[in-house]
Amino acid sequence: MTDVLKALQELNVCWKKIGPYNMKCIWTVVIPGHQGGMVNDSVHGDNEVAPKSTVVKFELQVIITINPNLYVAFRFK
């Protein structure tokens, strides 16, 4: 289970534990090289182009077996 959490943390995935081996996750993916819309910075009066991002929501369930294998089941929303 620790390896799964480390992998999620390295990918900057946020999660909420909803059971002993179940989590709801959200991952914001910034697409490099793509530009989103204009962002108005009211403090400095500047308009900046924000990078385009995609939000991925999914549930994760870790299945632990008798042998030392770990299985991870994903369900995307």
N, C-alpha and C positions, 0 to 999 in steps of 0.2 A: 504494500500500500504506500509505503514511503517513496518508492521509486515513481509511482504514478503521480503523487503530489509534487515531487521534485520536477518532473517533466512539465506539469501544468504551470508551475511557478516560473520555469525558464521561458515558457511561451507567454507569460504575463496574462494567464487565464485567471479570472476571479471565480470563486465558487462558494456555495453555501451547502453545508452538510445537511441532508434531509433524512438520513438514516445511517446505520453503522457503516455501510459500504456504498451509499448512494449520495450523489451530489448533483446540484443544479449548477451549471457553469455558464459563463458569458465571456466571450473573447472578442475584443475589438481589434480587427486587423487593419492596419494602415497600409494602403496600396502605394508603394513607392513609384514615383514618376507620374502619378495621376493627380490632377488638381481638382479639388472639390469646389465649393462656392466661395464667395467673398466673405471675409470676416471683418466686421467693423469694430475697430478698437476705438471706443469712444474717449478713452483717456488721452491718447496721442493723436486722434483724428486720422489714423492710418487705416487703409484698407489692405488686408493681406489675403493671399490665396491659401486656404487651408487644404492640407492633403486629404484625399478621399479615403474614407474608412468604411468598413463593413462590420456589422455586429453579428456574431454567430452565437446562438443560444443552443445549449444541448444539455442532456442529462447523462450522467456517467454512473455505471454500476460496476464495481470490482467483484469478480467471482474468484474465490480462492478454492483450489482443489486440494485433494489429499497429497498428490505429488507436488513438487515445488513450483508448479506453474501458476501464473496469474493470468486471468482473462479479463479483459475490459470490454464492456458492452456500451455502445453509444446510442443515444436516441436524439436525433436533431429535431428542433421545434420549427 
